[in-house]
Amino acid sequence: MTRVNLLLLMGVIATALYLVNVQYESRQLVAQLERAQGEARRLEDEHDQLQSAKRTQAASLRVEKLAKEKLNMRLATPAITNYVTFSPEVQESRP
């Protein structure tokens, strides 16, 4: 009888140690998951900020201003526009 009790006691102790180990690993995984979710939220916020900055940088008024100031460009007007027409009848024939 004492051998059976001793065997059962060893089984209970082994099970208890296994349970403690599983709970410890579970807590570690939960902490790691929370850190990863926090990092994901931070990256989403940063992505939103970058998208907003991208829209600001690509705004047509800003592009036009930079083109005028840095590239010395100007708006096209009919007075400075040259129109080219294509006429298929007028082609040079080469031998």
Helices and strands as residue ranges (DSSP letters): H 2-57, H 60-70, G 78-80
